[in-house]
Amino acid sequence: MEKNNFIPKLIAWELTRTCNLDCIHCRASASRGTFEGELTRKEVFRILEEITEVAKPVIILTGGEPLLREDLLDIAKRAVELGLKPVLATNGTLLTKELALELKRVGIARVSISIDGASAKAHDDFRKMPGAFEGAIRGIQILKEVGLPFQINTTITAINAEELPKVHNLAKELGAVAHHIFLLVPVGRGKELSKESLSPERYEELLHWFYEQRDKSHLHLKATCAPHYYRILRERAKAEGKEVTFETFGLDAVTRGCLAGVGFCFIGYNGIVQTCGYLEVPCGDLRKNTFKEIWENSEVFNKLRNFKLYKGKCGNCEYIRVCGGCRARAFEATGDYLEEEPLCTYQPKKEKLLSQRAV
């Protein structure tokens, strides 16, 4: 297995765990106040430089609420200077015109704002904060005013699944460039929503609906924490007589469902690296090792890159390379991140071949 076969294309960086909201699905259980051990500005700059030794990925500056980090603009500016591509993930409620102009000036390429219901009641109930919807919409209007591209992110549970088509239409009306959906992974406060997880059948149904919006919407659509979407895309394309190529399906043709440890990783506010923010298994400490050392040598990363180690029907599936199952949901359900995805209805149609197993 060649280490250079796996390059980080996306890195989500939790710059702070402090947040001005208390959302019921938050993986980090983020809240007001301070969290001990937050990386300093000097440490962040060092790690940014270390990342460039491996690749020059998109860096998602997230939290908590990253706008509460006082040196956010300095961090974004330094990332751009190093040839990295910073984007911002925020709840939008703290945006001002002055701040948005500064974000644009330092080189933030895109801002994502979470909308989990198409009305104030639906969104605020989900986020457990009156005024969250109004604040997010106000933030979006500011981004539009200054000409900073934005996308809408939506976390889906049984509580708000019926809101998805309405949120999608709202994203179009607001002028978003993309709509990304996230299927709940029950970690952090999200564990309280375990009973509100979608059934495998409803999960599949929503992903089919999402696929069908491709030809109806000008938005870029992406399903995250929903790796089955990339199997569904290929099934539907085949049924429609379409070839899945970059020319016909764009990045969806060349990406993988679960990128955890393969093309993506997560850096915590304290420098602890994970394969993703939802798979709470430490893979290294950036205060003790370089990013390159962790990316190339982490036992967890290297196991996830060896598809022959995957278990259950994920290990036997012909879509292992394009789907992979959600490793975080497998871990939460079984305690083993190599086990099969618990919310998948698909039954593999053929035995695993050696050529499919080897990496």
LUMVEX-799801 format. One record per residue (C-alpha): residue number from 1; residue in one letter; x negated, y, z. Coordinates in steps of 0.25 Angstrom, whole numbers, plus 2048, in hexadecimal, padded with zeros to 3 digits. Layout:
# LUMVEX-799801
<pt nr="NUM" rest="A" east="X" north="Y" up="Z"/>
...
//
This chain:
# LUMVEX-799801
<pt nr="1" rest="M" east="800" north="800" up="800"/>
<pt nr="2" rest="E" east="7F9" north="80D" up="7FB"/>
<pt nr="3" rest="K" east="7FA" north="818" up="805"/>
<pt nr="4" rest="N" east="7FB" north="822" up="7FA"/>
<pt nr="5" rest="N" east="807" north="81C" up="7F4"/>
<pt nr="6" rest="F" east="80F" north="824" up="7FF"/>
<pt nr="7" rest="I" east="80F" north="833" up="7FE"/>
<pt nr="8" rest="P" east="817" north="83C" up="807"/>
<pt nr="9" rest="K" east="821" north="843" up="7FF"/>
<pt nr="10" rest="L" east="829" north="849" up="80A"/>
<pt nr="11" rest="I" east="826" north="84C" up="819"/>
<pt nr="12" rest="A" east="830" north="851" up="823"/>
<pt nr="13" rest="W" east="82A" north="859" up="82E"/>
<pt nr="14" rest="E" east="831" north="85C" up="83A"/>
<pt nr="15" rest="L" east="82A" north="869" up="83E"/>
<pt nr="16" rest="T" east="833" north="86A" up="84A"/>
<pt nr="17" rest="R" east="83D" north="862" up="852"/>
<pt nr="18" rest="T" east="844" north="86F" up="857"/>
<pt nr="19" rest="C" east="851" north="872" up="851"/>
<pt nr="20" rest="N" east="85D" north="87C" up="853"/>
<pt nr="21" rest="L" east="867" north="871" up="850"/>
<pt nr="22" rest="D" east="86A" north="864" up="857"/>
<pt nr="23" rest="C" east="86F" north="85B" up="84B"/>
<pt nr="24" rest="I" east="876" north="84E" up="84E"/>
<pt nr="25" rest="H" east="86E" north="846" up="844"/>
<pt nr="26" rest="C" east="860" north="84C" up="847"/>
<pt nr="27" rest="R" east="855" north="842" up="846"/>
<pt nr="28" rest="A" east="84C" north="84A" up="84F"/>
<pt nr="29" rest="S" east="856" north="84E" up="859"/>
<pt nr="30" rest="A" east="851" north="85C" up="857"/>
<pt nr="31" rest="S" east="856" north="867" up="860"/>
<pt nr="32" rest="R" east="852" north="874" up="866"/>
<pt nr="33" rest="G" east="846" north="876" up="86E"/>
<pt nr="34" rest="T" east="838" north="872" up="86C"/>
<pt nr="35" rest="F" east="832" north="864" up="86A"/>
<pt nr="36" rest="E" east="824" north="861" up="86F"/>
<pt nr="37" rest="G" east="819" north="85D" up="866"/>
<pt nr="38" rest="E" east="81D" north="865" up="85A"/>
<pt nr="39" rest="L" east="812" north="866" up="84F"/>
<pt nr="40" rest="T" east="80A" north="874" up="84F"/>
<pt nr="41" rest="R" east="809" north="87D" up="843"/>
<pt nr="42" rest="K" east="7FA" north="879" up="842"/>
<pt nr="43" rest="E" east="7FE" north="86A" up="843"/>
<pt nr="44" rest="V" east="808" north="86B" up="838"/>
<pt nr="45" rest="F" east="7FE" north="872" up="82F"/>
<pt nr="46" rest="R" east="7F4" north="867" up="831"/>
<pt nr="47" rest="I" east="7FF" north="85C" up="82E"/>
<pt nr="48" rest="L" east="803" north="864" up="821"/>
<pt nr="49" rest="E" east="7F5" north="863" up="81D"/>
<pt nr="50" rest="E" east="7F4" north="854" up="820"/>
<pt nr="51" rest="I" east="800" north="852" up="818"/>
<pt nr="52" rest="T" east="7FA" north="858" up="80B"/>
<pt nr="53" rest="E" east="7EF" north="84D" up="80C"/>
<pt nr="54" rest="V" east="7F9" north="843" up="809"/>
<pt nr="55" rest="A" east="803" north="84A" up="800"/>
<pt nr="56" rest="K" east="80B" north="857" up="7FE"/>
<pt nr="57" rest="P" east="819" north="853" up="801"/>
<pt nr="58" rest="V" east="826" north="85B" up="804"/>
<pt nr="59" rest="I" east="825" north="85F" up="813"/>
<pt nr="60" rest="I" east="833" north="860" up="819"/>
<pt nr="61" rest="L" east="832" north="86A" up="825"/>
<pt nr="62" rest="T" east="83D" north="865" up="82E"/>
<pt nr="63" rest="G" east="840" north="864" up="83D"/>
<pt nr="64" rest="G" east="848" north="866" up="846"/>
<pt nr="65" rest="E" east="84A" north="873" up="840"/>
<pt nr="66" rest="P" east="83D" north="878" up="839"/>
<pt nr="67" rest="L" east="841" north="886" up="839"/>
<pt nr="68" rest="L" east="83F" north="886" up="848"/>
<pt nr="69" rest="R" east="830" north="884" up="845"/>
<pt nr="70" rest="E" east="829" north="891" up="846"/>
<pt nr="71" rest="D" east="81E" north="88E" up="83C"/>
<pt nr="72" rest="L" east="827" north="887" up="832"/>
<pt nr="73" rest="L" east="824" north="892" up="827"/>
<pt nr="74" rest="D" east="815" north="890" up="82A"/>
<pt nr="75" rest="I" east="816" north="881" up="828"/>
<pt nr="76" rest="A" east="81E" north="882" up="81B"/>
<pt nr="77" rest="K" east="814" north="88C" up="816"/>
<pt nr="78" rest="R" east="808" north="883" up="819"/>
<pt nr="79" rest="A" east="80F" north="877" up="813"/>
<pt nr="80" rest="V" east="810" north="87E" up="806"/>
<pt nr="81" rest="E" east="802" north="883" up="806"/>
<pt nr="82" rest="L" east="7FE" north="874" up="808"/>
<pt nr="83" rest="G" east="806" north="870" up="7FB"/>
<pt nr="84" rest="L" east="811" north="869" up="803"/>
<pt nr="85" rest="K" east="820" north="86C" up="800"/>
<pt nr="86" rest="P" east="827" north="871" up="80D"/>
<pt nr="87" rest="V" east="836" north="870" up="80E"/>
<pt nr="88" rest="L" east="83F" north="874" up="81A"/>
<pt nr="89" rest="A" east="84A" north="86C" up="821"/>
<pt nr="90" rest="T" east="852" north="874" up="82A"/>
<pt nr="91" rest="N" east="861" north="875" up="82F"/>
<pt nr="92" rest="G" east="861" north="883" up="829"/>
<pt nr="93" rest="T" east="867" north="88B" up="835"/>
<pt nr="94" rest="L" east="85A" north="893" up="838"/>
<pt nr="95" rest="L" east="858" north="898" up="82A"/>
<pt nr="96" rest="T" east="857" north="8A7" up="828"/>
<pt nr="97" rest="K" east="854" north="8AE" up="81B"/>
<pt nr="98" rest="E" east="847" north="8B2" up="820"/>
<pt nr="99" rest="L" east="843" north="8A4" up="824"/>
<pt nr="100" rest="A" east="848" north="89E" up="817"/>
<pt nr="101" rest="L" east="840" north="8A9" up="80F"/>
<pt nr="102" rest="E" east="833" north="8A5" up="817"/>
<pt nr="103" rest="L" east="836" north="896" up="814"/>
<pt nr="104" rest="K" east="836" north="899" up="806"/>
<pt nr="105" rest="R" east="82A" north="8A1" up="806"/>
<pt nr="106" rest="V" east="821" north="897" up="80D"/>
<pt nr="107" rest="G" east="825" north="88C" up="803"/>
<pt nr="108" rest="I" east="831" north="884" up="808"/>
<pt nr="109" rest="A" east="836" north="87D" up="7FC"/>
<pt nr="110" rest="R" east="844" north="879" up="801"/>
<pt nr="111" rest="V" east="84C" north="879" up="80E"/>
<pt nr="112" rest="S" east="856" north="86E" up="812"/>
<pt nr="113" rest="I" east="862" north="871" up="81B"/>
<pt nr="114" rest="S" east="86A" north="866" up="821"/>
<pt nr="115" rest="I" east="879" north="867" up="81F"/>
<pt nr="116" rest="D" east="881" north="85B" up="824"/>
<pt nr="117" rest="G" east="88F" north="860" up="822"/>
<pt nr="118" rest="A" east="895" north="869" up="818"/>
<pt nr="119" rest="S" east="89D" north="871" up="823"/>
<pt nr="120" rest="A" east="898" north="878" up="82F"/>
<pt nr="121" rest="K" east="8A0" north="86E" up="838"/>
<pt nr="122" rest="A" east="89A" north="862" up="831"/>
<pt nr="123" rest="H" east="88C" north="867" up="831"/>
<pt nr="124" rest="D" east="88C" north="86D" up="83F"/>
<pt nr="125" rest="D" east="893" north="861" up="845"/>
<pt nr="126" rest="F" east="888" north="858" up="83F"/>
<pt nr="127" rest="R" east="87D" north="862" up="844"/>
<pt nr="128" rest="K" east="883" north="864" up="851"/>
<pt nr="129" rest="M" east="881" north="873" up="850"/>
<pt nr="130" rest="P" east="88C" north="87E" up="84D"/>
<pt nr="131" rest="G" east="887" north="887" up="842"/>
<pt nr="132" rest="A" east="87D" north="87D" up="83C"/>
<pt nr="133" rest="F" east="885" north="87D" up="82F"/>
<pt nr="134" rest="E" east="886" north="88C" up="82E"/>
<pt nr="135" rest="G" east="877" north="88D" up="831"/>
<pt nr="136" rest="A" east="873" north="883" up="827"/>
<pt nr="137" rest="I" east="87C" north="88A" up="81C"/>
<pt nr="138" rest="R" east="876" north="897" up="820"/>
<pt nr="139" rest="G" east="868" north="892" up="81E"/>
<pt nr="140" rest="I" east="86B" north="88C" up="811"/>
<pt nr="141" rest="Q" east="871" north="89A" up="80C"/>
<pt nr="142" rest="I" east="864" north="8A0" up="810"/>
<pt nr="143" rest="L" east="85B" north="896" up="809"/>
<pt nr="144" rest="K" east="864" north="899" up="7FC"/>
<pt nr="145" rest="E" east="862" north="8A8" up="7FE"/>
<pt nr="146" rest="V" east="853" north="8A7" up="7FE"/>
<pt nr="147" rest="G" east="852" north="89C" up="7F3"/>
<pt nr="148" rest="L" east="84D" north="891" up="7FC"/>
<pt nr="149" rest="P" east="852" north="883" up="7F6"/>
<pt nr="150" rest="F" east="859" north="87B" up="801"/>
<pt nr="151" rest="Q" east="85F" north="86D" up="802"/>
<pt nr="152" rest="I" east="86A" north="867" up="80A"/>
<pt nr="153" rest="N" east="867" north="85B" up="813"/>
<pt nr="154" rest="T" east="873" north="853" up="819"/>
<pt nr="155" rest="T" east="872" north="848" up="823"/>
<pt nr="156" rest="I" east="87D" north="83E" up="822"/>
<pt nr="157" rest="T" east="884" north="836" up="82C"/>
<pt nr="158" rest="A" east="892" north="830" up="82E"/>
<pt nr="159" rest="I" east="896" north="83D" up="834"/>
<pt nr="160" rest="N" east="893" north="846" up="828"/>
<pt nr="161" rest="A" east="893" north="83C" up="81C"/>
<pt nr="162" rest="E" east="8A0" north="842" up="817"/>
<pt nr="163" rest="E" east="899" north="850" up="817"/>
<pt nr="164" rest="L" east="88F" north="84B" up="80D"/>
<pt nr="165" rest="P" east="896" north="84F" up="800"/>
<pt nr="166" rest="K" east="89A" north="85C" up="806"/>
<pt nr="167" rest="V" east="88C" north="85F" up="80A"/>
<pt nr="168" rest="H" east="887" north="85C" up="7FC"/>
<pt nr="169" rest="N" east="891" north="865" up="7F6"/>
<pt nr="170" rest="L" east="88D" north="870" up="800"/>
<pt nr="171" rest="A" east="87E" north="86E" up="7FC"/>
<pt nr="172" rest="K" east="882" north="871" up="7EE"/>
<pt nr="173" rest="E" east="88A" north="87D" up="7F1"/>
<pt nr="174" rest="L" east="87F" north="883" up="7FA"/>
<pt nr="175" rest="G" east="874" north="881" up="7EF"/>
<pt nr="176" rest="A" east="86B" north="876" up="7F5"/>
<pt nr="177" rest="V" east="861" north="870" up="7EC"/>
<pt nr="178" rest="A" east="863" north="862" up="7F3"/>
<pt nr="179" rest="H" east="86B" north="85A" up="7FC"/>
<pt nr="180" rest="H" east="864" north="850" up="804"/>
<pt nr="181" rest="I" east="86C" north="846" up="80C"/>
<pt nr="182" rest="F" east="866" north="83E" up="819"/>
<pt nr="183" rest="L" east="86D" north="832" up="81E"/>
<pt nr="184" rest="L" east="86C" north="832" up="82D"/>
<pt nr="185" rest="V" east="861" north="82A" up="834"/>
<pt nr="186" rest="P" east="865" north="829" up="843"/>
<pt nr="187" rest="V" east="859" north="82E" up="84A"/>
<pt nr="188" rest="G" east="858" north="83A" up="854"/>
<pt nr="189" rest="R" east="865" north="840" up="857"/>
<pt nr="190" rest="G" east="86A" north="838" up="84B"/>
<pt nr="191" rest="K" east="86B" north="82C" up="853"/>
<pt nr="192" rest="E" east="877" north="831" up="859"/>
<pt nr="193" rest="L" east="87D" north="830" up="84B"/>
<pt nr="194" rest="S" east="87A" north="822" up="849"/>
<pt nr="195" rest="K" east="889" north="81E" up="84A"/>
<pt nr="196" rest="E" east="88B" north="829" up="83F"/>
<pt nr="197" rest="S" east="882" north="822" up="835"/>
<pt nr="198" rest="L" east="888" north="81F" up="828"/>
<pt nr="199" rest="S" east="88B" north="811" up="825"/>
<pt nr="200" rest="P" east="882" north="80B" up="81A"/>
<pt nr="201" rest="E" east="88E" north="80B" up="810"/>
<pt nr="202" rest="R" east="891" north="819" up="812"/>
<pt nr="203" rest="Y" east="883" north="81C" up="811"/>
<pt nr="204" rest="E" east="882" north="816" up="804"/>
<pt nr="205" rest="E" east="88F" north="81D" up="7FF"/>
<pt nr="206" rest="L" east="889" north="82A" up="803"/>
<pt nr="207" rest="L" east="87C" north="828" up="7FB"/>
<pt nr="208" rest="H" east="884" north="824" up="7EF"/>
<pt nr="209" rest="W" east="88C" north="831" up="7F0"/>
<pt nr="210" rest="F" east="87F" north="838" up="7F1"/>
<pt nr="211" rest="Y" east="879" north="832" up="7E5"/>
<pt nr="212" rest="E" east="886" north="836" up="7DD"/>
<pt nr="213" rest="Q" east="883" north="844" up="7E0"/>
<pt nr="214" rest="R" east="877" north="844" up="7D8"/>
<pt nr="215" rest="D" east="87E" north="848" up="7CB"/>
<pt nr="216" rest="K" east="888" north="851" up="7D2"/>
<pt nr="217" rest="S" east="87E" north="85A" up="7D9"/>
<pt nr="218" rest="H" east="872" north="863" up="7D5"/>
<pt nr="219" rest="L" east="86C" north="860" up="7E3"/>
<pt nr="220" rest="H" east="860" north="858" up="7E5"/>
<pt nr="221" rest="L" east="866" north="84C" up="7EE"/>
<pt nr="222" rest="K" east="85E" north="844" up="7F7"/>
<pt nr="223" rest="A" east="861" north="839" up="801"/>
<pt nr="224" rest="T" east="858" north="838" up="80D"/>
<pt nr="225" rest="C" east="859" north="82D" up="818"/>
<pt nr="226" rest="A" east="861" north="826" up="80E"/>
<pt nr="227" rest="P" east="858" north="81D" up="806"/>
<pt nr="228" rest="H" east="863" north="815" up="800"/>
<pt nr="229" rest="Y" east="866" north="821" up="7F7"/>
<pt nr="230" rest="Y" east="85A" north="81D" up="7EE"/>
<pt nr="231" rest="R" east="860" north="80F" up="7EC"/>
<pt nr="232" rest="I" east="86E" north="815" up="7E9"/>
<pt nr="233" rest="L" east="868" north="81E" up="7DF"/>
<pt nr="234" rest="R" east="861" north="813" up="7D7"/>
<pt nr="235" rest="E" east="86E" north="80A" up="7D8"/>
<pt nr="236" rest="R" east="877" north="815" up="7D3"/>
<pt nr="237" rest="A" east="86D" north="819" up="7C8"/>
<pt nr="238" rest="K" east="86C" north="80B" up="7C3"/>
<pt nr="239" rest="A" east="87B" north="80A" up="7C3"/>
<pt nr="240" rest="E" east="87C" north="817" up="7BB"/>
<pt nr="241" rest="G" east="871" north="813" up="7B1"/>
<pt nr="242" rest="K" east="867" north="81D" up="7B6"/>
<pt nr="243" rest="E" east="858" north="81B" up="7B8"/>
<pt nr="244" rest="V" east="852" north="820" up="7C5"/>
<pt nr="245" rest="T" east="847" north="829" up="7C1"/>
<pt nr="246" rest="F" east="842" north="837" up="7C5"/>
<pt nr="247" rest="E" east="848" north="83D" up="7B9"/>
<pt nr="248" rest="T" east="856" north="837" up="7BC"/>
<pt nr="249" rest="F" east="856" north="837" up="7CC"/>
<pt nr="250" rest="G" east="84B" north="841" up="7CF"/>
<pt nr="251" rest="L" east="843" north="83E" up="7DD"/>
<pt nr="252" rest="D" east="84E" north="834" up="7E1"/>
<pt nr="253" rest="A" east="848" north="82B" up="7D6"/>
<pt nr="254" rest="V" east="83A" north="82B" up="7DC"/>
<pt nr="255" rest="T" east="83C" north="82D" up="7EB"/>
<pt nr="256" rest="R" east="840" north="822" up="7F6"/>
<pt nr="257" rest="G" east="84B" north="821" up="7FF"/>
<pt nr="258" rest="C" east="843" north="820" up="80C"/>
<pt nr="259" rest="L" east="836" north="828" up="80B"/>
<pt nr="260" rest="A" east="832" north="826" up="81A"/>
<pt nr="261" rest="G" east="823" north="823" up="81A"/>
<pt nr="262" rest="V" east="823" north="822" up="80B"/>
<pt nr="263" rest="G" east="824" north="830" up="806"/>
<pt nr="264" rest="F" east="829" north="837" up="812"/>
<pt nr="265" rest="C" east="826" north="839" up="821"/>
<pt nr="266" rest="F" east="82A" north="841" up="82C"/>
<pt nr="267" rest="I" east="821" north="84A" up="836"/>
<pt nr="268" rest="G" east="827" north="84D" up="843"/>
<pt nr="269" rest="Y" east="826" north="85A" up="84B"/>
<pt nr="270" rest="N" east="81B" north="854" up="853"/>
<pt nr="271" rest="G" east="813" north="84E" up="848"/>
<pt nr="272" rest="I" east="818" north="840" up="849"/>
<pt nr="273" rest="V" east="81A" north="83A" up="83B"/>
<pt nr="274" rest="Q" east="826" north="831" up="837"/>
<pt nr="275" rest="T" east="82A" north="82A" up="82A"/>
<pt nr="276" rest="C" east="836" north="833" up="82B"/>
<pt nr="277" rest="G" east="83D" north="83B" up="835"/>
<pt nr="278" rest="Y" east="847" north="830" up="838"/>
<pt nr="279" rest="L" east="83E" north="824" up="839"/>
<pt nr="280" rest="E" east="839" north="827" up="847"/>
<pt nr="281" rest="V" east="82C" north="81F" up="847"/>
<pt nr="282" rest="P" east="81F" north="827" up="849"/>
<pt nr="283" rest="C" east="815" north="825" up="83E"/>
<pt nr="284" rest="G" east="80A" north="82E" up="842"/>
<pt nr="285" rest="D" east="807" north="83B" up="84A"/>
<pt nr="286" rest="L" east="801" north="847" up="842"/>
<pt nr="287" rest="R" east="7FA" north="84C" up="84E"/>
<pt nr="288" rest="K" east="7F2" north="83F" up="84E"/>
<pt nr="289" rest="N" east="7F1" north="83B" up="840"/>
<pt nr="290" rest="T" east="7F1" north="842" up="832"/>
<pt nr="291" rest="F" east="7FD" north="842" up="829"/>
<pt nr="292" rest="K" east="7F5" north="839" up="81F"/>
<pt nr="293" rest="E" east="7F1" north="82F" up="82A"/>
<pt nr="294" rest="I" east="800" north="82D" up="82E"/>
<pt nr="295" rest="W" east="806" north="82D" up="820"/>
<pt nr="296" rest="E" east="7FC" north="823" up="81B"/>
<pt nr="297" rest="N" east="7FA" north="81A" up="827"/>
<pt nr="298" rest="S" east="807" north="81A" up="82F"/>
<pt nr="299" rest="E" east="80B" north="80C" up="832"/>
<pt nr="300" rest="V" east="81A" north="810" up="830"/>
<pt nr="301" rest="F" east="818" north="817" up="823"/>
<pt nr="302" rest="N" east="810" north="80C" up="81D"/>
<pt nr="303" rest="K" east="81B" north="802" up="821"/>
<pt nr="304" rest="L" east="826" north="80A" up="81B"/>
<pt nr="305" rest="R" east="81D" north="80B" up="80E"/>
<pt nr="306" rest="N" east="81C" north="7FB" up="80D"/>
<pt nr="307" rest="F" east="82A" north="7F8" up="808"/>
<pt nr="308" rest="K" east="827" north="7E9" up="80A"/>
<pt nr="309" rest="L" east="829" north="7EB" up="819"/>
<pt nr="310" rest="Y" east="837" north="7F0" up="818"/>
<pt nr="311" rest="K" east="841" north="7E6" up="81F"/>
<pt nr="312" rest="G" east="84F" north="7E2" up="81C"/>
<pt nr="313" rest="K" east="856" north="7E5" up="810"/>
<pt nr="314" rest="C" east="84E" north="7F2" up="80E"/>
<pt nr="315" rest="G" east="842" north="7E9" up="80C"/>
<pt nr="316" rest="N" east="849" north="7E0" up="802"/>
<pt nr="317" rest="C" east="84F" north="7EC" up="7FA"/>
<pt nr="318" rest="E" east="84C" north="7EF" up="7EC"/>
<pt nr="319" rest="Y" east="84E" north="7FE" up="7EF"/>
<pt nr="320" rest="I" east="843" north="7FD" up="7FA"/>
<pt nr="321" rest="R" east="83A" north="807" up="7F2"/>
<pt nr="322" rest="V" east="845" north="811" up="7EF"/>
<pt nr="323" rest="C" east="84D" north="810" up="7FC"/>
<pt nr="324" rest="G" east="845" north="80A" up="808"/>
<pt nr="325" rest="G" east="851" north="80B" up="811"/>
<pt nr="326" rest="C" east="851" north="816" up="81D"/>
<pt nr="327" rest="R" east="845" north="812" up="826"/>
<pt nr="328" rest="A" east="84A" north="81B" up="831"/>
<pt nr="329" rest="R" east="858" north="815" up="831"/>
<pt nr="330" rest="A" east="852" north="807" up="831"/>
<pt nr="331" rest="F" east="849" north="80B" up="83D"/>
<pt nr="332" rest="E" east="855" north="811" up="845"/>
<pt nr="333" rest="A" east="85D" north="804" up="842"/>
<pt nr="334" rest="T" east="853" north="7F9" up="844"/>
<pt nr="335" rest="G" east="846" north="7FF" up="84A"/>
<pt nr="336" rest="D" east="83F" north="7FB" up="83E"/>
<pt nr="337" rest="Y" east="83C" north="805" up="833"/>
<pt nr="338" rest="L" east="83A" north="7FA" up="829"/>
<pt nr="339" rest="E" east="847" north="7F4" up="82B"/>
<pt nr="340" rest="E" east="853" north="7F5" up="821"/>
<pt nr="341" rest="E" east="85B" north="802" up="81F"/>
<pt nr="342" rest="P" east="867" north="800" up="828"/>
<pt nr="343" rest="L" east="871" north="808" up="820"/>
<pt nr="344" rest="C" east="86F" north="802" up="812"/>
<pt nr="345" rest="T" east="87A" north="7F9" up="80B"/>
<pt nr="346" rest="Y" east="871" north="7F5" up="800"/>
<pt nr="347" rest="Q" east="86D" north="7E6" up="7FF"/>
<pt nr="348" rest="P" east="860" north="7E4" up="7F7"/>
<pt nr="349" rest="K" east="862" north="7DC" up="7EA"/>
<pt nr="350" rest="K" east="855" north="7D5" up="7E9"/>
<pt nr="351" rest="E" east="84A" north="7D0" up="7F2"/>
<pt nr="352" rest="K" east="83E" north="7D9" up="7F4"/>
<pt nr="353" rest="L" east="833" north="7D7" up="7EA"/>
<pt nr="354" rest="L" east="825" north="7D8" up="7ED"/>
<pt nr="355" rest="S" east="823" north="7E4" up="7E3"/>
<pt nr="356" rest="Q" east="82E" north="7EB" up="7EB"/>
<pt nr="357" rest="R" east="828" north="7E8" up="7F9"/>
<pt nr="358" rest="A" east="81A" north="7EC" up="7F6"/>
<pt nr="359" rest="V" east="816" north="7FB" up="7F7"/>
//
